[in-house]
Amino acid sequence: MRRDLRTALIGLAVAGAAFAAVCLALILTSDHQSPTDPDVVFLAGNIGFIETGLLTWWRRPDNRFGALMAATGFAGLLNHLTASNEAAVFTLGLFVANLVAPVAAHMLLAFPSGQLRPAEMRIVALFWAVATVLSWPALLFTASGPARRGPWPENLALVTPNDAVVTTFGILRGVVAGAGVIAALAVLVGRWRRAEGLQRRAMAPVLTIGVLTGLVWGVLVTVDGVDPESGAVPVLQWVMVVYALIPVAFVLGLVRGRMFGAGAVRLVVAGLGDAAGPGGLRDRLAVALGDPTLTLAYWLPDQGRYVDTAGRPVELPAPGSGRAVTPVETEGRVVAALVHDVSLAAADADTVRAAGGAVALALENERLDAELRANIAELAASRARIIEAADAARRRIERDLHDGAQQRLVAVALSLRMARGRIRDDPATAAELLDAAGAELDQALAELRELARGIHPAVLTDRGLGPALAALAGRSPVPVELDADIDGGLPAPVEAAAYFVAAEALTNVARYARATHARICVARVAGAARIEVRDDGVGGADPDAGSGLRGLADRVAALDGRLEVVSPPGGGTIVRAVIPCGS
Amino acid sequence: MRTTVLIVDDHPGFRSCLRTLLEADGFAVVAEAGDGAEGLRMARRHAPEVVIVDVGLPDISGFDVARALAGERAGPCVVLVSSRDAVDYGGLVAESGACGFMPKSEITGDAIERMMSRR
């Protein structure tokens, strides 16, 4: 890939040199343009663009800015076709002469990332309008132009000379170009103002020259647009000079960028001793890299997530959000990520990586602190959830008792009272009432048994996990296969947690999975109880959606265990818990 | 002339049982309601002399029903009932404007008439 790029770039460099040689020959032999004209300066500028652009492209293939610079140089060379004495080449040159303006505007507005935002695309579109639809129609009515040595060759596109049409299009072109220049200048100045510290210094040469070019070109197009016969050669000379300076400015920017990179790394390393305390390292990096919005995210491999200094979860920005992420590694392991403005990555990704690498060890220490804080926060949250779950369970039991057994016992009491009042006068009705009371008592007993089983199943206490799971499987509406291999029993808290994992999982199978079959596997593996419930249902279970599985995860975590839910859509669900059995 | 009664409770089984008991004791149960809003509508439509209201209703509490009926002119005697004890509710019964409170298991026609006479 790299070799292919190199071959392509060498080809483009050779093509550029050949095209430039042809252009120089056209200028030197031109009957209507002089070698002392600004065109020679312009030619030098275009060659500079092509070579600098190709070099940048080679060094930074991931950034489109180099390609844009080279494109600007090639578009600029097209302008030199107007030096030809051949009518056909000259006429073609008239039509493509101004294409350099939109390409150059694109390049400057895309500096340094090589990419345009929507508002900048609209500005570039204005320049395309100036170079095409507002220029080409006038050429159909233009017989001659501001020749600087002799008359123009024949314009083969000429329909009929008409100064009024030419002037009208010139005014339109001037207005649109003026608007485009003002908007582009506003963007460039704003970007420079937003840049900070060392980054601003690195960007300054290109943006300064870019702004200057825009200003002079704007004046030129406006003056030329208003009066095509104005012969604004002195202005043109100035615009060519500053245009030719852009590649020089870019090289200067690269050099300063490299100095910026080295300076940034030095600044970070020198300030490591002062960066003690949470946030200290972030502040040093933000100052050194010139991005006050920079933040740090620490990678917790065990939890598979990033956290901030305080241990709070952090979501890394998505591509296209205007933020970029530079991972920091030490010994091949990711320890943290620098989250910064995307322009910083575009300007000098190597510097950001180098600055991150320079502080990787210090970041590892901060990462450990963040991990500790995250664990403490998770522990606190887990305790809060356990207390909340216990409160909720108590409320549910009270509600179940009130709505179930208590109501039935009330009905029994009323029935007994009514039966007593009728037992002498109406023994048949009294017998019916006593039957009804008996039925209510049976229901109340059944409900109390179910409730007691939900609090803690007696079979688990009396006979252990295997029989308790067998009873659970027997009550499930979905056929359940049980594979229990736990000779010797398990500690009571582990048995209870394993039982409730299976109970919750089977409840979910019955309610949501639309499964035809489920299987419970429980075994003692390497000093831990491993319980797994899998079904052949619809999958797609979200362990964070309900309180049931989350509460179980907390319960399992309280025993230093781990709960895992695998539930791809359409692929069934596996709920698996591994709980250490202790010594 | 039998005393007219409205029963407001979300448990149909209890409503049915209480209707049988009250009718056997000489009361006329004019309507039943399963929640507070329906209870208020029925009370205004039938104008019963006694409204027996469960404290724990699914929409509004029995105290709210009692407060709303107590604020009306010539309102009925509201008897709050629950399967819990009166002590579970502290001073809420007195503040509600109800005639009194009765545990569900102790409801009898005599007890309701005594409560009406104390009004």
Interface residues (C-beta under 8 A of the other chain):
Chain A: H402 D403 Q406 Q407 R408 L409 V410 A411 A413 L414 S415 R417 M418 G421 R422
Chain B: H11 G13 F14 C17 L18 T20 L21 A24 G56 S83 R84 K104 S105 I107 T108
